[in-house]
Amino acid sequence: MSQQTAVYEVGNDQVPEVYRDFFDNSDWTLHKFTVAGSWSFLIVAVVAHILVWLWRPWIG
């Protein structure tokens, strides 16, 4: 008696259609975290610069 196992193929359902040639789901997840981390760093850096400018302006 042989048992059959169902095989499911998972496509790139998380990846937008235009980027499917470049990314699969795991790459897209890593890409999302990288972009979110970059934006977070940029926001923190801008806020830090504004606070330092208010404390001690470096021009003028």
N, C-alpha and C positions, 0 to 999 in steps of 0.2 A: 504494500500500500504506500503510495507516495503522497506527500502533502504538498500543496501548492502555496507559495508565499506571494502575497500581493506586493508588487513593486510600484512605488509612486515616484514619479519624476517631478521634482520641484523646479519650477522655472524661476526666472528673475522677476518675481512679482513685486518686489520692493523697489526695483530700479525703474525710473521713468523710461519710457520707450526710446527717447533720443539717445540715452546713455547705455543701452543694453549691449552694444558692441564693445564697450570699454570696461564695464563692471559686471560682476555677478553679485548675488545678495550679500555675501560676506565682505566683499570689497566695498560695496555701497555703504554698509553699516560702518566700516572703518572710516570711510570718506566723510560720512555724516558727523562722526565724533571728532575728526580732525578739523573740519570746518567750524563746528560749534566751539571747539577749544580755541581756535584762532580768533573767532569773534569775541569770545569771552576775554581772552588776553588783551585784545585791542580795546575793549570797553574799560577794563581795569586800568590799562595804561593811560588812556585819555582822562579818566577821572583822577588818577594820581597826578598827572601833569597839571590839571586844573587846580587841584588842592595845593600843590607846591607853588604854582603861580600866585594864588591868593595869599599864601604865606610869605613868600619872598620872590617878587617878580625879577626875572633875570634880564630884562631889557628896560632901560629907562632909568 
